[in-house]
Amino acid sequence: MRNDPRSHGLWERSAPPAPPTSPLSADMTADVVVVGAGFTGLSAALHLAEAGASVVVLEGVEIGFGGSGRNVGLVNAGMWVMPDDLPGELGEVYGNRLLHLLGDAPRLVFELVEKHAIACEIERTGTLHCAVGVKGFAELQERARQWQARGAPVHLLDAEETARKVGTTAYTGSLLDLRAGTIQPLAYARGLAAAAIKAGARIFTSSPVVDAQEADSGWLVRTGGGSVRARWVIVATNAYTTSVWPQIRAELVHLPYFNLATRPLGDNLHNTILPERQGVWDTKEILSSFRFDQQGRLVFGSVGALRGPGRSIHPNWGRRALRKLFPQLADVEFEYEWYGSIGMTTNNLPRFHRLARNVVSFSGYNGRGIAPGTTFGRTLARLVLGEIAEADLPLPLTDPEPVRYRAVKETYYEVGAQIAHAATDRL
């Protein structure tokens, strides 16, 4: 996108075309304006339109331009925070409500894919959270205990079982979550957009919002080419928020994450790595992830930005790390490389904000955008439709709070990942 091969890489190359859209070039009215055409905004638009509401989506660049079109494609349940810690962070009511909602969130993704026949390379064989060392396995043991106490279909695997499923002896164990899976994320976003348009939503791309003002009984939202009057505004821009609602950006620390994709592997290689096609990530602080796409490319990623020194440091590290994990890939080169930004909050949990009267948002997905974004989009639609009240939401209403030393922290993440990846293969 924008003629940048490092923005969406393989996903842009392999996704079906986006539905035809154009910039907003007129003044119109709607019941709801949705700002942002990622998972949250598109899910909200789809569910609103299916319920009969008039919806306009305003996207600054293209459908799935932000984190929705750049990520690994793991459809995971829950958040990074341990299940038992959520009630302590949010209170018993909200903590348990969020656990239930996000535990079932992958199911909603898979149901939408099936219902709307979205071609997004879906795999429903689960994900593997792989333990690095004794400490990593102890963490997974505790995570398994907490999820199993809630009846979740997660299974703790020892080192031998993990080696059979992954194809390497690098890990001391893993947690198999059968609720989860993988998709092609940009293809999923484009499929949600097509489904929303079919249901009656109007989507305008290359239409960044430049101003939003209260007008009469609602809001007047302007772009460079037109405007929309609506009673409600849903802000679904998350880590890619720009100038109109700067308080969202101010409370998110950008964590860069890159992906590298090999050429399609032959059957001899393809069958020795992830034979059941789970997606994988590990327990390291500077974590790694990998999964296959439908054409047999291994997509391998970690923390870091492919700019400046990172343009060479991270791919070089990727080659070393991949050889250590899978020696049979010693001669395999990467065909695609791309990166994006994850919006991190101070407690690794998302936020619900009422930015003004009838202006609402969810943000701060902390690297778990697909399933939470989809289900939070539906939740915002239900709120706007009056099906639920704010008190029924899975998160309490909070005011945005700027992160202190945000720029310093973002530099630390980017430079720290470069130092770590330059110094070692780290596995």
Legacy VTK file of the C-alpha trace (Angstrom):
# vtk DataFile Version 3.0
C-alpha trace
ASCII
DATASET POLYDATA
POINTS 427 float
0.000 0.000 0.000
1.207 3.492 -0.859
3.817 1.684 -2.971
5.536 0.466 0.197
6.321 -3.277 0.058
7.202 -3.218 3.780
3.764 -2.077 4.924
1.711 -5.220 4.218
4.114 -7.534 2.404
2.796 -11.009 1.710
-0.711 -10.197 2.897
-1.202 -7.554 0.211
0.239 -9.917 -2.398
-2.028 -12.852 -1.525
-5.301 -11.258 -0.335
-8.328 -11.129 -2.646
-9.006 -7.609 -3.985
-10.722 -5.145 -1.678
-14.286 -4.178 -2.560
-14.426 -1.054 -4.752
-14.474 2.154 -2.713
-13.790 5.830 -3.344
-13.067 8.983 -1.312
-15.953 10.829 0.297
-16.861 13.682 -2.080
-20.272 14.826 -0.847
-22.229 15.824 2.244
-24.466 13.077 3.590
-26.312 11.853 6.657
-26.279 8.551 8.531
-27.219 7.087 11.871
-23.598 6.251 12.687
-20.167 7.325 11.448
-17.439 4.720 11.958
-13.902 6.080 11.753
-11.410 3.400 10.737
-11.769 0.369 8.463
-9.970 -2.237 10.534
-11.404 -5.204 12.401
-13.239 -3.134 15.020
-14.699 -0.567 12.662
-15.711 -3.069 9.997
-17.270 -5.448 12.525
-19.220 -2.535 14.020
-20.361 -1.401 10.561
-21.412 -4.919 9.564
-23.447 -5.538 12.702
-25.025 -2.093 12.581
-25.991 -2.436 8.926
-27.407 -5.901 9.456
-29.617 -4.430 12.198
-30.956 -1.813 9.791
-28.891 1.212 10.822
-27.511 3.654 8.265
-23.707 3.502 8.503
-20.859 5.426 6.888
-17.260 4.213 7.382
-14.473 6.755 6.873
-11.011 5.286 6.343
-7.975 7.526 6.017
-6.039 5.259 3.656
-7.291 1.826 2.591
-9.302 -1.016 4.109
-7.050 -2.829 6.605
-4.264 -0.252 6.304
-3.451 -0.224 10.038
-2.617 -3.113 12.310
-5.500 -5.176 10.924
-3.709 -5.733 7.634
-0.186 -6.179 8.958
-0.272 -8.646 11.861
0.700 -12.292 12.148
-2.848 -13.596 11.757
-3.194 -15.520 15.033
-6.834 -15.672 16.143
-6.293 -16.064 19.881
-8.628 -16.174 22.867
-8.178 -13.905 25.879
-5.428 -11.330 26.418
-1.797 -11.416 27.567
-2.899 -10.913 31.166
-3.368 -14.131 33.152
-7.072 -15.052 33.522
-7.013 -14.883 37.330
-5.504 -11.371 37.191
-8.343 -9.806 35.229
-10.783 -9.473 38.150
-8.032 -7.816 40.143
-7.370 -5.333 37.337
-10.984 -4.603 36.403
-13.086 -5.788 39.345
-15.041 -9.029 39.559
-17.905 -7.986 37.285
-15.877 -6.542 34.420
-13.008 -9.002 34.800
-15.201 -12.079 34.500
-17.304 -10.475 31.768
-14.183 -9.748 29.692
-12.834 -13.268 30.235
-16.053 -14.782 28.959
-16.341 -12.459 25.972
-12.745 -12.825 24.790
-12.636 -16.548 25.528
-15.407 -16.928 22.941
-14.082 -14.253 20.563
-12.341 -16.618 18.094
-15.659 -18.387 17.589
-17.241 -15.128 16.410
-14.430 -14.634 13.879
-14.871 -18.137 12.503
-18.667 -17.777 12.392
-18.407 -14.537 10.404
-15.931 -16.122 7.998
-18.350 -19.000 7.398
-21.508 -16.877 7.262
-20.116 -14.419 4.718
-17.909 -16.900 2.816
-14.784 -14.820 3.461
-11.765 -16.261 1.651
-9.041 -15.688 4.255
-7.040 -18.946 4.479
-8.704 -19.998 7.712
-7.101 -22.733 9.830
-8.987 -23.922 12.934
-6.412 -26.300 14.407
-5.548 -24.071 17.372
-2.447 -22.156 18.387
0.641 -23.201 20.335
2.134 -20.928 22.986
5.632 -22.395 23.233
7.783 -22.323 26.372
11.407 -21.212 26.271
13.248 -22.695 29.245
12.042 -23.771 32.689
10.619 -20.345 33.487
8.580 -20.297 30.293
7.110 -23.728 30.997
6.173 -22.725 34.542
4.295 -19.732 33.112
2.372 -21.992 30.735
1.571 -24.447 33.521
-0.072 -21.651 35.489
-1.881 -20.281 32.435
-3.190 -23.771 31.635
-4.390 -24.258 35.197
-6.296 -20.995 35.188
-7.970 -21.537 31.809
-8.810 -25.181 32.525
-10.469 -24.137 35.798
-12.829 -22.125 33.583
-13.515 -25.061 31.275
-11.446 -23.820 28.334
-10.181 -26.455 25.847
-6.482 -25.833 26.431
-3.906 -28.597 26.821
-0.422 -28.418 28.320
2.058 -30.377 26.187
5.481 -31.564 27.309
8.688 -31.073 25.326
8.286 -34.308 23.368
4.677 -33.606 22.383
5.594 -30.057 21.448
8.474 -31.248 19.248
6.058 -33.496 17.324
3.643 -30.647 16.697
6.194 -27.926 15.930
9.066 -29.823 14.344
11.844 -28.572 16.643
13.270 -29.518 20.034
13.854 -25.846 20.961
10.927 -25.642 23.391
10.393 -27.113 26.851
6.651 -27.451 26.292
3.634 -25.617 24.932
0.012 -24.711 25.542
-2.367 -25.851 22.805
-5.514 -23.704 22.640
-8.159 -25.375 20.527
-10.375 -22.283 20.537
-7.853 -20.486 18.347
-6.501 -20.644 14.797
-5.016 -18.542 12.009
-6.305 -16.412 9.147
-4.906 -14.164 6.443
-5.624 -10.889 8.256
-5.842 -8.457 5.349
-8.081 -10.881 3.466
-10.325 -11.096 6.523
-10.549 -7.303 6.795
-11.425 -7.000 3.117
-14.020 -9.735 3.506
-15.625 -7.946 6.457
-15.749 -4.782 4.351
-17.447 -6.587 1.479
-19.986 -8.104 3.874
-20.678 -4.700 5.449
-21.219 -3.090 2.040
-23.566 -5.907 1.040
-25.538 -5.295 4.237
-25.906 -1.612 3.339
-22.914 0.162 4.883
-21.136 2.830 2.841
-17.327 2.761 3.031
-15.140 5.625 1.864
-11.363 5.254 1.652
-8.643 7.911 1.263
-10.923 9.977 3.485
-9.106 10.962 6.684
-11.266 12.778 9.205
-10.061 16.342 9.706
-12.709 17.630 12.116
-15.653 16.464 14.239
-18.019 18.951 15.839
-21.327 18.664 17.671
-24.157 19.847 15.439
-27.860 19.925 16.251
-28.635 16.610 17.972
-25.599 14.786 16.621
-22.185 15.246 15.034
-20.786 16.735 11.859
-17.709 14.752 10.805
-15.644 16.302 8.011
-13.037 14.972 5.623
-11.151 16.913 2.974
-13.826 16.096 0.415
-17.139 15.973 2.242
-18.968 15.531 5.511
-21.347 13.204 7.339
-23.998 14.179 9.876
-24.781 11.406 12.326
-26.096 10.894 15.824
-23.264 8.539 16.850
-19.532 8.329 16.114
-17.497 5.145 16.653
-13.748 5.786 16.731
-11.946 2.588 15.691
-8.452 3.789 14.861
-6.459 2.286 17.763
-2.673 2.479 17.225
-3.127 4.350 13.932
-5.087 7.247 15.455
-4.041 10.621 14.036
-4.941 14.191 14.976
-8.697 14.393 15.642
-8.720 12.276 18.808
-5.091 12.613 19.959
-5.931 11.400 23.466
-6.182 7.825 22.123
-2.731 7.957 20.595
-1.343 9.574 23.758
-2.239 6.574 25.933
-0.787 3.953 23.581
2.879 3.015 23.360
3.751 1.785 19.878
5.469 -1.598 19.868
6.854 -2.360 16.389
6.457 -5.882 15.027
7.788 -7.321 11.776
7.111 -10.429 9.712
9.273 -12.265 7.190
7.858 -14.824 4.740
9.815 -17.568 2.990
9.121 -18.844 -0.483
6.591 -21.720 -0.582
8.309 -24.757 0.890
8.348 -28.101 -0.882
6.494 -31.058 0.603
9.606 -32.507 2.248
10.106 -29.303 4.236
6.451 -28.447 4.566
5.573 -31.714 6.262
8.330 -31.565 8.906
7.277 -28.184 10.368
3.883 -27.560 12.006
2.273 -30.585 10.319
-1.123 -29.702 11.857
-0.793 -26.020 10.834
-1.127 -24.359 14.246
0.161 -20.831 14.697
3.005 -20.400 17.208
4.430 -17.733 19.489
6.829 -18.116 22.415
7.221 -16.938 26.008
10.274 -14.709 25.536
9.953 -11.026 26.411
11.106 -10.199 22.880
8.887 -12.883 21.471
8.907 -14.695 18.146
6.006 -16.088 16.154
5.562 -18.273 13.108
2.832 -19.912 11.056
2.215 -21.122 7.501
0.151 -19.411 4.876
-2.026 -21.450 2.534
0.661 -21.569 -0.169
3.190 -23.155 2.206
5.224 -20.065 3.080
6.531 -19.928 6.627
5.754 -16.493 8.128
8.262 -15.704 10.882
8.144 -12.568 13.036
9.327 -10.726 16.118
9.509 -7.323 17.779
11.180 -4.654 15.667
10.730 -2.160 12.848
12.113 -2.660 9.345
13.525 0.840 9.039
16.914 2.380 9.664
19.364 -0.216 11.005
16.431 -2.595 11.522
16.075 -3.102 7.766
19.138 -5.362 7.828
19.398 -6.375 11.503
16.013 -8.056 11.801
16.037 -10.101 8.552
19.598 -11.247 9.332
18.477 -12.309 12.808
15.469 -14.039 11.259
17.703 -16.173 9.051
19.883 -17.186 12.003
16.940 -17.907 14.305
15.096 -19.890 11.648
18.177 -22.026 10.970
18.499 -22.757 14.672
14.846 -23.753 14.956
14.722 -25.682 11.696
18.175 -26.604 10.290
16.504 -27.949 7.154
15.672 -24.328 6.229
19.310 -23.219 6.202
19.196 -22.217 2.523
15.704 -20.731 2.463
15.490 -16.990 1.824
12.678 -14.574 2.647
10.482 -13.390 -0.211
8.507 -10.782 1.737
9.094 -8.564 4.747
6.764 -6.045 6.415
5.993 -4.449 9.768
3.488 -2.398 11.736
2.718 -0.965 15.161
0.930 -2.575 18.107
-0.875 -0.275 20.540
0.221 -1.189 24.079
-1.447 0.046 27.267
0.095 0.330 30.715
-1.683 -2.781 32.044
-1.839 -4.746 28.752
-5.633 -4.457 28.656
-7.858 -2.602 26.183
-9.761 0.558 26.997
-13.347 1.736 26.514
-13.766 5.503 26.218
-16.637 7.918 25.768
-14.691 10.669 24.033
-17.705 12.982 23.981
-21.473 12.642 23.975
-22.281 9.712 21.640
-18.612 9.319 20.614
-17.237 5.959 21.780
-14.152 3.831 21.204
-12.305 0.649 22.087
-8.524 0.724 21.763
-5.323 -0.803 23.103
-5.410 -4.399 21.890
-1.813 -5.150 22.931
-1.174 -7.498 20.005
-4.531 -9.289 20.200
-6.431 -7.406 17.515
-8.286 -9.996 15.461
-10.682 -11.690 17.865
-11.020 -8.833 20.393
-11.371 -6.252 17.615
-14.121 -8.259 15.953
-16.095 -8.849 19.146
-15.587 -5.282 20.436
-16.892 -3.984 17.118
-20.059 -6.005 17.599
-20.281 -4.754 21.194
-20.095 -1.110 20.070
-22.815 -1.792 17.504
-25.047 -3.205 20.228
-24.357 -0.175 22.426
-25.285 2.262 19.649
-28.404 0.264 18.786
-29.549 0.429 22.409
-29.397 -3.326 22.883
-27.018 -2.894 25.818
-26.068 -0.027 28.123
-22.597 1.175 29.091
-22.983 -0.724 32.356
-23.276 -3.966 30.340
-19.961 -3.536 28.520
-16.978 -5.838 29.107
-14.791 -2.917 30.148
-15.443 -0.022 32.513
-15.715 3.501 31.142
-12.385 5.282 31.613
-10.832 8.577 30.606
-7.758 8.442 28.359
-4.574 8.902 30.364
-1.382 9.944 28.550
1.576 7.625 29.028
4.548 9.353 30.610
7.732 9.301 28.521
5.858 7.607 25.677
8.366 8.621 22.996
11.247 7.352 25.145
9.529 4.008 25.635
8.849 3.647 21.926
12.482 4.350 21.128
13.526 1.844 23.784
11.388 -0.886 22.191
12.687 -0.243 18.695
16.359 0.170 19.571
16.241 -2.582 22.199
14.935 -5.063 19.636
17.728 -4.066 17.249
20.358 -4.627 19.935
18.898 -7.991 20.941
18.606 -9.216 17.366
22.053 -7.950 16.369
23.730 -9.706 19.297
22.189 -13.185 19.176
19.750 -15.563 17.579
18.091 -15.574 21.033
16.469 -18.998 20.947
LINES 1 428
427 0 1 2 3 4 5 6 7 8 9 10 11 12 13 14 15 16 17 18 19 20 21 22 23 24 25 26 27 28 29 30 31 32 33 34 35 36 37 38 39 40 41 42 43 44 45 46 47 48 49 50 51 52 53 54 55 56 57 58 59 60 61 62 63 64 65 66 67 68 69 70 71 72 73 74 75 76 77 78 79 80 81 82 83 84 85 86 87 88 89 90 91 92 93 94 95 96 97 98 99 100 101 102 103 104 105 106 107 108 109 110 111 112 113 114 115 116 117 118 119 120 121 122 123 124 125 126 127 128 129 130 131 132 133 134 135 136 137 138 139 140 141 142 143 144 145 146 147 148 149 150 151 152 153 154 155 156 157 158 159 160 161 162 163 164 165 166 167 168 169 170 171 172 173 174 175 176 177 178 179 180 181 182 183 184 185 186 187 188 189 190 191 192 193 194 195 196 197 198 199 200 201 202 203 204 205 206 207 208 209 210 211 212 213 214 215 216 217 218 219 220 221 222 223 224 225 226 227 228 229 230 231 232 233 234 235 236 237 238 239 240 241 242 243 244 245 246 247 248 249 250 251 252 253 254 255 256 257 258 259 260 261 262 263 264 265 266 267 268 269 270 271 272 273 274 275 276 277 278 279 280 281 282 283 284 285 286 287 288 289 290 291 292 293 294 295 296 297 298 299 300 301 302 303 304 305 306 307 308 309 310 311 312 313 314 315 316 317 318 319 320 321 322 323 324 325 326 327 328 329 330 331 332 333 334 335 336 337 338 339 340 341 342 343 344 345 346 347 348 349 350 351 352 353 354 355 356 357 358 359 360 361 362 363 364 365 366 367 368 369 370 371 372 373 374 375 376 377 378 379 380 381 382 383 384 385 386 387 388 389 390 391 392 393 394 395 396 397 398 399 400 401 402 403 404 405 406 407 408 409 410 411 412 413 414 415 416 417 418 419 420 421 422 423 424 425 426
